[in-house]
Amino acid sequence: MLWLNKLKLNSSKIKQVVNINAGFDETSFIMNKKFETAQIRVFDFYDSKRHTEPAIVRARKVSSVFPNTQQINSRQIPMSNKSADIIFLLSALHEIRSNSEKIDFLKECRRVLKPEGHLIIVEHLRDLPNLLAFSFGFTHFFSKKTWLDVLKKARFVETREFKFTPFMSIFVSNI
């Protein structure tokens, strides 16, 4: 997760880190080391009735589970208002296929974030590099326009996007 260094976060000031996944978690153990002075809360929003893509079903079978990971509904994060310094959604949010569910979930993330907090989304995009890499599998991803639109509808006021590979985009949003 070398791309975290590009964000220039002052990890000593970050006290509450939230990592939300769809049951495939490759990053919580790394975050636990990166943010040594912070409490790490890990949530899994996967719902087998709504999130039905075969790839996530396969991925869940091989993923390590971070201790005390809580299963949640995508419409409710069990945390107080304005309590998280940073929320990570790393290659997970695209599993929510419905834009209205994505917007509701992002509104819930906004509720939990401190006013100076950051929402960090890492996703493949439905773009030319991913078409070349995944062929028609790239239709599983969403366009940059879709991500910016759902973030705006969830009332995130500032979002910047940058690439850390030709295939992966990082969206950093503030409230």
Summary of the structure (lengths in Angstrom):
residues: 175
radius of gyration: 15.2
end to end distance: 24.0
largest distance: 42.7
contacts: 523
relative contact order: 0.16
helix: 35%
strand: 30%
